[in-house]
């Protein structure tokens, strides 16, 4: 089992869009336009999330959860943690 270092309590939570931009889309090998098409949103809408200018709505959380195969529950939680 891998031991992970304790999270720095002074570090700000990551915006969910940054997680999508930095980890999820590259892992899925999908660029913004095809991802937006699969999510059923405009490229501009997805770009606003990836640029950290828009929050993840409950509806978008459902879409991203289906897209990432991890369910919708993780995305609103991430969004709430970021807003703190």
C-alpha positions as semicolon CSV with decimal commas, in nm:
position;residue;x (nm);y (nm);z (nm)
1;X;0,000;0,000;0,000
2;X;0,125;0,348;-0,085
3;X;0,169;0,602;0,192
4;X;0,068;0,951;0,092
5;X;0,199;1,259;0,271
6;X;-0,048;1,448;0,488
7;X;-0,226;1,730;0,309
8;X;-0,091;2,073;0,392
9;X;-0,376;2,245;0,583
10;X;-0,265;2,584;0,444
11;X;-0,304;2,472;0,083
12;X;-0,621;2,582;-0,094
13;X;-0,846;2,309;-0,240
14;X;-0,817;2,258;-0,615
15;X;-1,096;2,390;-0,839
16;X;-1,282;2,099;-1,001
17;X;-1,206;2,249;-1,343
18;X;-0,835;2,229;-1,270
19;X;-0,874;1,862;-1,183
20;X;-1,054;1,802;-1,512
21;X;-0,797;2,003;-1,706
22;X;-0,484;1,864;-1,543
23;X;-0,576;1,501;-1,470
24;X;-0,903;1,374;-1,615
25;X;-0,899;1,491;-1,977
26;X;-0,534;1,394;-2,035
27;X;-0,593;1,053;-1,876
28;X;-0,892;0,998;-2,104
29;X;-0,692;1,140;-2,399
30;X;-0,975;1,375;-2,487
31;X;-0,946;1,740;-2,586
32;X;-1,197;2,013;-2,500
33;X;-1,413;1,998;-2,815
34;X;-1,479;1,622;-2,811
35;X;-1,527;1,630;-2,432
36;X;-1,783;1,911;-2,466
37;X;-1,967;1,714;-2,734
38;X;-1,975;1,402;-2,515
39;X;-2,096;1,610;-2,219
40;X;-2,365;1,774;-2,430
41;X;-2,247;2,129;-2,357
42;X;-2,085;2,401;-2,565
43;X;-1,710;2,420;-2,589
44;X;-1,729;2,764;-2,426
45;X;-1,917;2,622;-2,125
46;X;-1,660;2,351;-2,070
47;X;-1,373;2,594;-2,125
48;X;-1,515;2,827;-1,856
49;X;-1,509;2,537;-1,609
50;X;-1,158;2,431;-1,713
51;X;-1,037;2,793;-1,683
52;X;-1,182;2,800;-1,328
53;X;-1,428;3,078;-1,415
54;X;-1,742;2,865;-1,368
55;X;-1,859;2,631;-1,094
56;X;-1,979;2,275;-1,139
57;X;-2,359;2,278;-1,126
58;X;-2,549;1,968;-1,008
59;X;-2,652;1,900;-1,370
60;X;-2,292;1,933;-1,489
61;X;-2,180;1,706;-1,205
62;X;-2,415;1,437;-1,338
63;X;-2,276;1,479;-1,689
64;X;-1,913;1,472;-1,576
65;X;-1,976;1,173;-1,352
66;X;-2,116;0,975;-1,644
67;X;-1,836;1,095;-1,871
68;X;-1,564;0,993;-1,621
69;X;-1,740;0,674;-1,510
70;X;-1,714;0,778;-1,144
71;X;-2,066;0,901;-1,071
72;X;-2,189;1,250;-0,990
73;X;-2,116;1,256;-0,616
74;X;-1,748;1,351;-0,633
75;X;-1,794;1,669;-0,839
76;X;-2,030;1,873;-0,616
77;X;-1,814;1,778;-0,318
78;X;-1,507;1,909;-0,497
79;X;-1,691;2,228;-0,585
80;X;-1,802;2,284;-0,222
81;X;-1,448;2,220;-0,094
82;X;-1,311;2,474;-0,338
83;X;-1,555;2,747;-0,232
84;X;-1,447;2,730;0,132
